[in-house]
Amino acid sequence: MAALISPLVRLERGSFQPKIVGLYRQLFTERTDVPNDDGFWVEFFLLRANPASLSVILSGSSTDELLRHQAVTRAVFARGVNALSDENSTVVLNALETLTMVLREVLAKPMSSAEAITVLVGLEHVDRVFTTFVASLERIIRKGQTSTLRIAGLRAALSTVCGAYKTSLINFFIQRDFFPALVQIIYIDETTSHTVASLILLGILSNYDKLEAYNPYQTRLADFADNTVMQRIVATIGQICKEARSQYIEVMDDVGDGFSLESVLSSYAGIAKRAKLFMTQDTRVETGAKLSALPPLPITVLLAAGNFVHANKYFARLLIESKTVAQEESPFGLYISLSSYLVQHQHRSERHALYSRQMLLVFRVLIEDAVTMQKLISIECRSAIRISRQRQPPLPVVKGERYLAEGILDAAICALDHNKKRALDVPMYSLAVGITLRIISQLKRLRTRLPYHWSELWRSMFSFLRFANGSASHLASLPGMDELVNDSVRVLVLAFSAGESFLAGAADYDDMFYKLIENGEVLSRLCSVYNMPRENSAIGTLLSVLEHYKNLLRERSLISGQLSSEQVQELIKTGYDTLSISAQQGIDSWDRYRESDERLFLKKIGSVAVADARELLGKKLMPGIDGHLNIGGSTSEKQGETE
């Protein structure tokens, strides 16, 4: 093999290729002898790194080629790790960018954990070299000479963690505590993109193997109490939610006040029919494809938000209480708003489904805690909340500030209304119904009347039960379906037995009974279709109420003939005097959230978050040394130049 020339040898006239690119090619393509003299590597890392060219070169090497020529990658990696301790910040920066790209490309290859270690450092040297590498990254992030170095270190750490997520190499990041360094970035640097990157890395690390082994980041999250940093994290979460929501609105503008051209045209049947011709199949397919590509990649911060809420009650309260002067919606109001968009489209992709579930689980955790539940119905924490109206039937527009619990109920309704299909997502429906049950149960205990459009909730619940009846041949055999139907009935029984403690007024109570009478046949069929016992059960309680009013209606019909809707409503009011609802014991009880019950989900959401973070890094949407983050990146758009 030819000897490798010095990095500082002058290029021949007419060559426009950067010197460092030529060296990359000689090392990784031409397979020249790897130099052992220190002078060469000092000069190598003095040249400005060219990550894009290095990526192209490495991506063209197969796994077998990397294994055969492992001496090259080992030399670059080991020398790069040594360069991280150099006093010259230029050398450190070039080493960081070189190592970031080598790790990203090598770990992206289809190889085992042992093979990756063999290519990078060798099994006999991995403990020493990789421990030094990870320690150097943590030191640079925490106290690098410049902001540029600290962010480059953060980028290198995140890239390595994402690449090593399914290898044993990630354990080096679990053993080395990065939490203070990430908090330092958030505290010192007010750039939103850097906070996002720190949160994404924190979310991935705190989620890794936390149910199988001790994860120190979970302890760190639980013990953390810095109000300034938490406020910045909350504001960043709100900003990410706002930006993500704006992308849904760009694809399909759902006018907040309920006015749209379509709504005007729909009142004129002929014109509306002609207007629909403009909505071609191609347009609908294109819109569906754009929606399926959402949510945008920075939504990965939701993983850290969920871990923080579950581990730290102070952070949970701060998330609910925080408000900003510059915007009408609070950060948590934006969080609720985005959740309504995600759950309306959760059937479109696994990413939608997983992030939707993550948001709903946060609601469940907050509702189950007595202190945070009181915040959700506190007048001081109210916020404007824009609920998605991208699918029919839309919920009523409510202008001005609302109680946060109202927005959560709206999100639950969106989940119930817009995901009915034969392959029903039973866990998601169980979560939405469970959230509803817990809110009503907590309102009952707190004896708080909520000025909510309750009729929409009853409409949604009965609509789901009708669907469960009509599609029973496909749904009845699904795991957890019987329990889901029973929990849905429990919500109604709790409402009928304790409605006076949480409903805003008598009209809400009357409407609830009216809908029960309307859907009497649905409840009767549920018993036979899902084998629900009538005695000492939730469904039995509803059927007894229904029978009570059937008898009254039968008696009145014999006297007055067929009754109008107004007469039925009047009869409902008079029937209260003779109605006795014996609430089933424990109807308002529920099990508290346990992470162990979500073991499979937590693994899936962790893997998706890693994939999204890796894609952000590859599209130049994660902050580089310029500190820029394009928050609008999605999984199908902005296929930017590779680093």
MARDO-640082 format. One line per 10 residues: number of its first residue (from 1); for each residue x, y, z of C-alpha. Coordinates in Angstrom, 1 decimal. Layout:
N
NUM) X:Y:Z ~ ...
# end
This chain:
643
1) 0.0:0.0:0.0 ~ 1.1:3.5:-0.7 ~ 2.2:5.7:2.2 ~ -0.3:8.3:3.4 ~ 0.9:11.8:2.6 ~ 1.0:14.5:5.2 ~ -2.3:16.4:5.6 ~ -0.6:19.7:5.1 ~ 1.1:18.9:1.7 ~ 0.0:21.5:-0.8
11) -2.6:20.5:-3.3 ~ -1.8:20.5:-7.0 ~ -3.1:23.5:-8.9 ~ -6.6:22.9:-10.4 ~ -7.8:20.6:-7.6 ~ -10.8:22.0:-5.8 ~ -11.4:19.1:-3.4 ~ -10.8:20.0:0.3 ~ -7.6:18.3:1.6 ~ -9.5:16.6:4.4
21) -11.8:14.9:1.8 ~ -8.8:13.4:0.0 ~ -7.5:12.0:3.3 ~ -10.9:10.5:4.0 ~ -10.8:8.7:0.7 ~ -7.3:7.5:1.2 ~ -8.2:6.1:4.6 ~ -11.6:4.6:4.0 ~ -11.6:3.9:0.2 ~ -8.1:3.4:-1.0
31) -7.2:1.6:2.2 ~ -3.7:3.1:2.6 ~ -1.5:2.2:5.5 ~ -2.7:3.7:8.7 ~ 0.0:6.0:10.0 ~ 1.2:5.6:13.6 ~ 3.1:8.9:14.0 ~ 1.4:11.4:16.3 ~ 2.3:14.3:14.0 ~ 0.0:13.0:11.2
41) -3.0:12.9:13.5 ~ -2.3:16.3:15.0 ~ -2.4:17.7:11.5 ~ -5.4:15.6:10.5 ~ -7.6:17.1:13.2 ~ -6.3:20.6:12.6 ~ -8.0:20.5:9.2 ~ -11.6:21.5:9.2 ~ -13.8:18.4:9.3 ~ -16.2:17.8:6.4
51) -19.0:15.6:7.8 ~ -21.0:15.5:4.6 ~ -18.2:14.0:2.6 ~ -17.2:11.6:5.3 ~ -20.9:10.4:5.5 ~ -21.0:9.7:1.8 ~ -17.7:7.8:1.9 ~ -18.7:5.7:4.9 ~ -22.2:5.0:3.8 ~ -20.7:3.3:0.7
61) -18.8:0.8:2.8 ~ -20.6:-2.5:3.6 ~ -20.5:-4.2:7.0 ~ -18.1:-6.8:5.7 ~ -15.8:-4.1:4.3 ~ -15.7:-2.3:7.6 ~ -15.0:-5.5:9.5 ~ -12.1:-6.3:7.1 ~ -10.6:-2.9:7.4 ~ -11.4:-2.3:11.1
71) -7.8:-1.0:11.6 ~ -8.8:2.3:9.9 ~ -12.0:3.0:11.9 ~ -10.2:2.0:15.1 ~ -7.4:4.3:14.4 ~ -9.6:7.3:13.6 ~ -11.8:6.6:16.6 ~ -9.0:6.2:19.1 ~ -7.1:9.2:17.8 ~ -10.3:11.3:17.8
81) -11.0:10.4:21.4 ~ -7.4:11.5:22.3 ~ -8.0:14.7:20.4 ~ -11.0:15.6:22.6 ~ -8.5:16.4:25.4 ~ -6.5:18.8:23.3 ~ -6.2:22.4:24.5 ~ -6.9:23.7:21.0 ~ -10.6:24.2:20.6 ~ -10.3:23.8:16.8
91) -8.9:20.4:17.2 ~ -11.6:19.4:19.7 ~ -14.3:20.6:17.4 ~ -13.0:18.8:14.4 ~ -12.5:15.6:16.4 ~ -16.1:15.9:17.6 ~ -17.6:16.3:14.1 ~ -15.4:13.4:12.8 ~ -16.3:11.0:15.6 ~ -20.0:12.0:15.3
101) -20.1:11.0:11.7 ~ -18.0:7.8:12.1 ~ -20.2:6.6:14.9 ~ -23.4:7.5:13.1 ~ -22.5:5.7:9.9 ~ -20.9:2.6:11.6 ~ -23.8:2.1:14.0 ~ -26.3:2.5:11.2 ~ -25.0:-0.7:9.5 ~ -26.7:-4.0:10.1
111) -24.3:-5.5:12.6 ~ -24.4:-7.0:16.0 ~ -23.3:-5.2:19.2 ~ -20.1:-7.2:19.2 ~ -19.4:-6.4:15.5 ~ -19.9:-2.7:16.1 ~ -17.5:-2.7:19.0 ~ -15.0:-4.6:16.9 ~ -15.1:-2.1:14.1 ~ -14.9:1.0:16.4
121) -12.5:0.0:19.2 ~ -12.0:-3.7:19.6 ~ -13.4:-5.9:22.3 ~ -10.2:-5.8:24.3 ~ -10.1:-2.0:24.4 ~ -13.8:-1.0:24.6 ~ -14.0:-0.4:28.3 ~ -11.0:1.9:28.4 ~ -11.5:3.8:25.1 ~ -15.3:4.2:25.3
131) -15.3:5.2:28.9 ~ -12.8:7.9:28.1 ~ -14.9:9.0:25.1 ~ -18.2:9.2:27.0 ~ -16.4:11.0:29.9 ~ -14.9:13.5:27.4 ~ -18.4:14.2:25.9 ~ -19.9:14.8:29.3 ~ -17.1:17.2:30.3 ~ -17.3:19.1:27.0
141) -21.1:19.5:27.3 ~ -20.8:20.7:30.9 ~ -17.8:23.0:30.7 ~ -16.6:23.3:27.1 ~ -14.5:26.4:26.3 ~ -17.2:27.8:24.0 ~ -20.9:27.4:23.3 ~ -20.0:26.0:19.9 ~ -18.0:23.2:21.5 ~ -20.7:22.4:24.1
151) -23.4:22.1:21.4 ~ -21.1:20.0:19.2 ~ -20.5:17.7:22.2 ~ -24.3:17.5:22.7 ~ -24.8:16.6:19.1 ~ -22.1:13.9:19.3 ~ -23.7:12.4:22.4 ~ -27.1:12.3:21.0 ~ -25.9:10.8:17.7 ~ -24.0:8.1:19.6
161) -26.9:7.3:21.9 ~ -29.3:7.0:19.0 ~ -26.9:4.8:17.0 ~ -26.0:2.6:20.1 ~ -29.5:2.3:21.4 ~ -29.8:-1.4:20.6 ~ -26.2:-2.2:21.5 ~ -24.4:-2.6:24.8 ~ -22.5:0.7:24.1 ~ -25.4:2.7:25.4
171) -24.7:1.4:28.9 ~ -21.7:3.7:29.0 ~ -24.1:6.7:28.9 ~ -26.3:5.2:31.6 ~ -23.2:4.7:33.9 ~ -22.0:8.2:33.2 ~ -24.3:10.8:34.6 ~ -25.1:13.4:31.9 ~ -28.0:15.0:33.8 ~ -26.0:17.9:35.2
181) -24.5:18.6:31.8 ~ -27.8:18.7:30.0 ~ -29.3:20.9:32.7 ~ -26.3:23.2:32.3 ~ -27.1:23.6:28.6 ~ -30.7:24.4:29.3 ~ -29.8:26.8:32.1 ~ -27.0:28.8:30.3 ~ -28.2:28.7:26.7 ~ -31.7:30.1:26.1
191) -31.8:28.9:22.5 ~ -34.9:26.7:22.1 ~ -33.2:24.3:19.7 ~ -30.5:23.5:22.3 ~ -33.2:22.9:25.0 ~ -35.0:20.6:22.5 ~ -31.8:18.6:21.8 ~ -31.1:18.3:25.6 ~ -34.6:17.1:26.3 ~ -34.6:14.6:23.5
201) -31.3:13.1:24.8 ~ -32.7:13.2:28.4 ~ -35.9:11.5:27.3 ~ -34.1:8.7:25.5 ~ -31.7:8.0:28.4 ~ -34.3:8.2:31.1 ~ -36.5:5.8:29.2 ~ -33.9:3.2:28.4 ~ -34.4:-0.2:30.1 ~ -36.0:1.6:33.1
211) -38.3:-1.3:34.0 ~ -35.6:-4.0:33.6 ~ -32.7:-2.3:35.5 ~ -31.9:0.7:37.6 ~ -31.9:3.9:35.6 ~ -30.1:6.8:37.4 ~ -31.8:9.3:35.2 ~ -35.2:8.4:36.8 ~ -33.8:9.3:40.2 ~ -32.4:12.5:38.8
221) -35.8:13.5:37.3 ~ -37.6:12.7:40.6 ~ -35.1:14.8:42.7 ~ -34.8:17.8:40.4 ~ -36.2:21.1:41.7 ~ -34.6:24.0:39.8 ~ -37.6:26.3:39.0 ~ -35.7:28.3:36.3 ~ -34.7:25.3:34.3 ~ -38.2:23.7:34.7
231) -39.9:26.9:33.5 ~ -37.7:26.9:30.4 ~ -38.5:23.2:29.8 ~ -42.2:23.9:30.1 ~ -42.0:26.8:27.7 ~ -40.1:24.7:25.2 ~ -42.7:21.9:25.4 ~ -45.4:24.5:24.7 ~ -43.5:26.0:21.8 ~ -42.9:22.5:20.2
241) -46.6:21.7:20.6 ~ -47.6:25.0:19.0 ~ -45.2:24.5:16.0 ~ -46.4:20.9:15.6 ~ -50.1:22.0:15.6 ~ -49.4:24.7:13.0 ~ -48.3:22.0:10.6 ~ -51.6:20.2:10.9 ~ -53.4:23.5:10.3 ~ -51.2:24.1:7.2
251) -52.4:20.8:5.7 ~ -56.0:21.2:6.7 ~ -57.2:24.6:8.0 ~ -59.9:24.0:10.6 ~ -61.2:27.5:11.2 ~ -61.6:28.0:14.9 ~ -64.9:30.0:14.8 ~ -66.7:27.3:12.9 ~ -67.0:29.4:9.8 ~ -65.8:28.1:6.5
261) -66.7:28.2:2.8 ~ -67.8:24.6:3.0 ~ -70.2:25.3:5.9 ~ -71.8:28.1:3.9 ~ -72.1:26.1:0.7 ~ -73.5:23.1:2.6 ~ -76.7:25.1:3.3 ~ -77.3:25.2:-0.5 ~ -77.5:21.6:-1.6 ~ -77.0:22.2:-5.3
271) -74.0:24.5:-4.9 ~ -72.5:22.2:-2.3 ~ -72.7:19.3:-4.6 ~ -70.9:21.1:-7.3 ~ -68.3:22.4:-4.9 ~ -67.5:18.8:-3.9 ~ -66.4:18.1:-7.5 ~ -63.4:20.3:-6.8 ~ -62.3:18.0:-4.0 ~ -60.7:15.4:-6.3
281) -59.5:12.0:-5.2 ~ -55.9:13.2:-5.9 ~ -56.4:16.1:-3.5 ~ -57.7:13.8:-0.7 ~ -54.9:11.4:-1.2 ~ -52.3:14.2:-1.1 ~ -53.8:15.6:2.1 ~ -53.9:12.2:3.7 ~ -50.3:11.6:2.8 ~ -49.3:14.9:4.4
291) -51.2:14.2:7.5 ~ -49.7:10.7:7.8 ~ -46.2:12.2:7.7 ~ -47.0:14.2:10.8 ~ -46.4:14.8:13.7 ~ -43.1:16.5:13.0 ~ -39.9:15.0:14.3 ~ -39.2:17.5:17.2 ~ -42.3:16.0:18.9 ~ -39.8:13.5:20.3
301) -39.5:15.9:23.3 ~ -42.9:14.4:24.5 ~ -41.0:11.4:25.7 ~ -39.0:13.5:28.2 ~ -42.1:15.4:29.2 ~ -43.9:12.2:30.0 ~ -41.0:10.9:32.0 ~ -40.7:14.2:33.9 ~ -44.4:14.3:34.7 ~ -44.5:10.7:36.0
311) -41.3:11.1:38.1 ~ -41.7:14.7:39.5 ~ -44.9:16.0:41.0 ~ -43.4:19.5:41.2 ~ -42.8:19.6:37.5 ~ -46.3:18.3:36.9 ~ -47.8:21.2:38.8 ~ -45.5:23.7:37.1 ~ -46.5:22.3:33.7 ~ -50.2:23.0:34.5
321) -49.7:26.4:36.2 ~ -47.2:28.0:33.8 ~ -48.5:30.8:31.7 ~ -46.7:33.1:29.3 ~ -47.5:36.8:28.7 ~ -46.8:36.7:25.0 ~ -49.3:34.1:24.0 ~ -53.0:33.5:24.8 ~ -52.6:29.8:25.3 ~ -50.6:28.4:28.2
331) -48.0:25.7:27.5 ~ -50.3:23.0:28.9 ~ -53.2:24.5:26.9 ~ -51.0:24.0:23.8 ~ -50.2:20.5:24.9 ~ -53.9:19.7:25.2 ~ -54.6:21.3:21.9 ~ -52.0:19.3:20.0 ~ -53.3:16.1:21.7 ~ -56.7:16.7:20.0
341) -55.0:16.8:16.6 ~ -52.9:13.7:17.2 ~ -55.8:11.5:18.5 ~ -58.0:12.6:15.6 ~ -55.3:11.2:13.2 ~ -53.9:8.4:15.4 ~ -55.1:5.7:13.0 ~ -52.9:7.1:10.2 ~ -49.5:5.7:11.4 ~ -47.9:3.9:14.3
351) -46.0:7.2:15.2 ~ -49.4:8.9:15.5 ~ -50.7:6.1:17.7 ~ -47.7:6.0:20.0 ~ -47.3:9.8:20.5 ~ -51.1:10.1:21.0 ~ -51.0:7.4:23.7 ~ -48.0:9.2:25.3 ~ -50.0:12.4:25.7 ~ -53.1:10.6:27.0
361) -51.0:8.8:29.6 ~ -49.8:12.2:30.8 ~ -53.4:13.2:31.3 ~ -54.1:10.1:33.2 ~ -51.2:10.7:35.6 ~ -52.2:14.3:36.2 ~ -55.9:13.4:36.8 ~ -55.1:10.6:39.3 ~ -53.1:12.9:41.6 ~ -55.5:14.9:43.8
371) -53.2:18.0:43.8 ~ -52.8:18.3:40.1 ~ -56.4:17.5:39.5 ~ -57.4:20.5:41.5 ~ -55.1:22.6:39.3 ~ -56.9:21.2:36.3 ~ -60.2:22.7:37.5 ~ -58.6:25.9:39.0 ~ -59.7:29.3:37.6 ~ -56.1:30.5:37.9
381) -54.9:27.8:35.5 ~ -57.5:28.3:32.8 ~ -56.3:28.8:29.3 ~ -57.6:29.2:25.7 ~ -57.6:25.8:24.1 ~ -58.0:25.2:20.4 ~ -59.5:21.8:19.8 ~ -59.1:20.1:16.4 ~ -62.0:20.4:14.0 ~ -60.4:18.5:11.1
391) -62.9:15.6:11.2 ~ -66.6:15.3:11.6 ~ -68.4:15.7:13.9 ~ -66.5:18.7:15.3 ~ -66.9:19.7:18.9 ~ -68.5:23.2:19.6 ~ -66.1:26.1:19.4 ~ -65.5:27.6:22.9 ~ -63.9:31.0:22.9 ~ -61.9:32.5:25.7
401) -60.3:30.7:28.6 ~ -61.5:27.3:29.8 ~ -60.7:24.9:32.6 ~ -58.0:22.6:31.6 ~ -60.1:19.6:32.5 ~ -62.6:20.6:29.8 ~ -59.8:20.5:27.2 ~ -58.8:17.0:28.4 ~ -62.4:15.8:28.1 ~ -62.5:17.2:24.6
411) -59.3:15.3:23.7 ~ -60.9:12.1:25.0 ~ -64.0:12.7:22.9 ~ -61.8:13.3:19.8 ~ -60.2:9.9:20.5 ~ -63.5:8.1:20.9 ~ -65.2:9.8:17.9 ~ -62.6:9.5:15.2 ~ -60.9:6.1:15.5 ~ -63.8:3.6:15.1
421) -62.7:0.7:12.9 ~ -62.9:-3.0:12.9 ~ -59.3:-3.4:14.0 ~ -60.1:-1.2:17.0 ~ -57.3:0.1:19.1 ~ -58.7:-1.2:22.3 ~ -55.8:0.0:24.6 ~ -56.2:3.6:23.3 ~ -60.0:3.5:23.7 ~ -59.6:2.1:27.2
431) -57.3:4.9:28.0 ~ -59.7:7.6:26.7 ~ -62.6:6.0:28.6 ~ -60.5:5.7:31.7 ~ -59.5:9.3:31.6 ~ -63.2:10.3:31.4 ~ -64.1:8.0:34.3 ~ -61.3:9.4:36.4 ~ -62.3:13.1:35.7 ~ -65.9:12.5:36.6
441) -64.9:10.5:39.7 ~ -62.6:13.3:40.9 ~ -65.2:16.0:40.2 ~ -67.6:14.0:42.3 ~ -65.2:13.7:45.2 ~ -64.3:17.4:44.9 ~ -68.0:18.3:44.4 ~ -67.1:20.6:41.6 ~ -69.6:21.6:38.9 ~ -67.8:21.9:35.6
451) -69.4:24.2:32.9 ~ -68.8:21.8:30.1 ~ -70.8:20.7:27.0 ~ -71.7:17.4:28.7 ~ -74.2:16.6:26.0 ~ -71.2:16.0:23.6 ~ -69.7:13.5:26.0 ~ -72.9:11.5:26.3 ~ -73.3:11.6:22.5 ~ -69.8:10.3:22.1
461) -70.2:7.6:24.7 ~ -73.5:6.3:23.3 ~ -72.1:6.5:19.7 ~ -69.2:4.3:20.7 ~ -71.6:1.8:22.4 ~ -73.7:1.7:19.2 ~ -70.6:1.0:17.2 ~ -69.6:-1.7:19.6 ~ -73.0:-3.3:19.1 ~ -73.0:-3.0:15.3
471) -69.5:-4.4:14.9 ~ -69.7:-7.0:17.6 ~ -68.8:-9.8:15.2 ~ -65.4:-8.2:14.7 ~ -64.9:-6.6:18.1 ~ -66.1:-9.1:20.7 ~ -63.1:-11.3:20.3 ~ -60.5:-8.5:20.7 ~ -58.5:-8.7:23.9 ~ -59.8:-6.2:26.5
481) -63.0:-5.4:24.6 ~ -65.4:-6.7:27.3 ~ -63.6:-4.6:29.9 ~ -63.7:-1.6:27.6 ~ -67.5:-1.9:27.1 ~ -68.0:-2.3:30.8 ~ -65.9:0.7:31.7 ~ -67.9:2.8:29.1 ~ -71.1:1.7:30.9 ~ -69.5:2.6:34.3
491) -68.9:6.1:33.1 ~ -72.6:6.5:32.4 ~ -73.7:4.9:35.6 ~ -71.4:7.2:37.6 ~ -72.8:10.2:35.7 ~ -76.5:9.1:36.4 ~ -75.8:8.4:40.1 ~ -73.7:11.4:40.9 ~ -74.6:13.9:38.2 ~ -75.9:16.5:40.7
501) -72.3:16.9:42.1 ~ -70.5:17.8:38.9 ~ -73.0:18.8:36.2 ~ -73.4:22.5:35.6 ~ -77.2:22.6:35.8 ~ -80.5:20.7:35.5 ~ -80.5:20.9:31.7 ~ -77.4:18.8:31.5 ~ -79.0:16.2:33.8 ~ -82.2:16.2:31.7
511) -80.2:15.8:28.5 ~ -78.4:12.8:29.9 ~ -81.6:11.0:30.7 ~ -83.1:11.9:27.3 ~ -80.1:10.3:25.5 ~ -80.4:7.2:27.7 ~ -84.0:6.7:26.6 ~ -83.0:7.3:23.0 ~ -80.4:4.6:23.2 ~ -82.3:2.1:25.3
521) -82.1:-0.6:22.7 ~ -78.3:-0.3:22.4 ~ -77.9:-1.1:26.1 ~ -80.3:-4.0:26.0 ~ -78.3:-5.6:23.1 ~ -74.9:-5.1:24.9 ~ -75.9:-7.6:27.6 ~ -76.4:-10.4:25.1 ~ -73.6:-9.5:22.7 ~ -70.9:-9.1:25.3
531) -72.3:-11.5:27.9 ~ -72.8:-8.8:30.5 ~ -74.6:-9.9:33.7 ~ -77.7:-7.9:34.5 ~ -77.7:-8.5:38.3 ~ -75.4:-6.4:40.5 ~ -73.7:-4.8:37.6 ~ -73.3:-1.4:35.9 ~ -75.3:-2.3:32.9 ~ -78.0:-3.6:35.3
541) -78.3:-0.2:36.9 ~ -78.7:1.5:33.6 ~ -81.3:-1.0:32.5 ~ -83.3:-0.4:35.7 ~ -83.3:3.3:35.1 ~ -84.4:2.7:31.5 ~ -87.2:0.4:32.6 ~ -88.4:3.0:35.0 ~ -88.9:5.5:32.3 ~ -90.3:3.0:29.8
551) -93.1:2.3:32.3 ~ -93.8:6.1:32.6 ~ -93.7:6.6:28.9 ~ -96.1:3.6:28.4 ~ -98.5:5.0:30.9 ~ -98.5:8.5:29.5 ~ -98.8:7.2:25.9 ~ -102.0:5.3:26.9 ~ -103.5:8.6:28.0 ~ -102.1:11.1:25.6
561) -101.1:9.0:22.6 ~ -97.7:9.4:20.9 ~ -95.5:11.9:22.9 ~ -93.5:14.7:21.4 ~ -89.9:15.3:22.3 ~ -91.0:18.2:24.6 ~ -93.4:15.9:26.4 ~ -90.7:13.3:26.8 ~ -88.4:15.9:28.3 ~ -91.1:17.0:30.7
571) -91.7:13.4:31.7 ~ -88.0:12.9:32.4 ~ -88.2:15.7:35.0 ~ -91.3:14.4:36.7 ~ -89.8:10.9:36.8 ~ -87.0:12.0:39.1 ~ -89.4:11.9:42.1 ~ -90.0:8.2:41.7 ~ -86.6:7.2:40.5 ~ -84.1:5.4:42.7
581) -80.6:4.8:41.4 ~ -78.6:2.5:43.6 ~ -75.0:3.2:42.6 ~ -72.9:0.1:42.4 ~ -70.3:-0.1:45.1 ~ -66.9:0.9:43.7 ~ -68.3:2.4:40.5 ~ -66.1:5.4:40.9 ~ -62.9:3.5:41.7 ~ -60.0:2.9:39.4
591) -56.4:1.6:39.5 ~ -53.5:4.0:39.7 ~ -51.1:4.2:36.8 ~ -48.2:1.8:36.9 ~ -45.4:2.0:34.4 ~ -45.0:-1.8:34.5 ~ -48.4:-2.1:32.9 ~ -47.1:-0.2:29.9 ~ -43.8:-2.1:29.5 ~ -44.4:-2.9:25.8
601) -45.6:0.6:25.0 ~ -42.6:2.2:26.7 ~ -40.2:0.1:24.6 ~ -42.0:1.0:21.4 ~ -42.2:4.8:22.1 ~ -38.5:4.7:23.1 ~ -37.6:3.1:19.7 ~ -39.7:5.6:17.8 ~ -38.2:8.5:19.6 ~ -34.7:7.2:18.8
611) -35.6:6.8:15.1 ~ -37.0:10.4:15.0 ~ -34.0:11.9:16.7 ~ -31.7:10.0:14.3 ~ -33.7:11.4:11.4 ~ -33.5:14.9:12.9 ~ -29.7:14.6:13.0 ~ -29.6:13.3:9.4 ~ -31.7:16.2:8.1 ~ -29.7:19.0:9.7
621) -32.8:19.7:11.8 ~ -31.0:19.2:15.1 ~ -28.8:22.1:16.3 ~ -25.4:22.1:14.8 ~ -22.6:24.4:15.8 ~ -24.7:27.3:14.4 ~ -27.4:26.5:17.0 ~ -30.1:26.3:14.3 ~ -33.1:24.0:14.6 ~ -35.7:23.8:11.9
631) -38.7:22.7:13.9 ~ -40.8:22.1:10.9 ~ -39.1:18.8:9.8 ~ -41.4:15.8:9.3 ~ -40.7:12.3:8.3 ~ -41.4:12.8:4.6 ~ -40.5:16.4:4.0 ~ -37.4:18.6:4.0 ~ -35.0:15.8:2.9 ~ -32.1:18.1:3.5
641) -28.5:17.5:2.6 ~ -26.8:15.0:4.8 ~ -25.0:16.9:7.5
# end
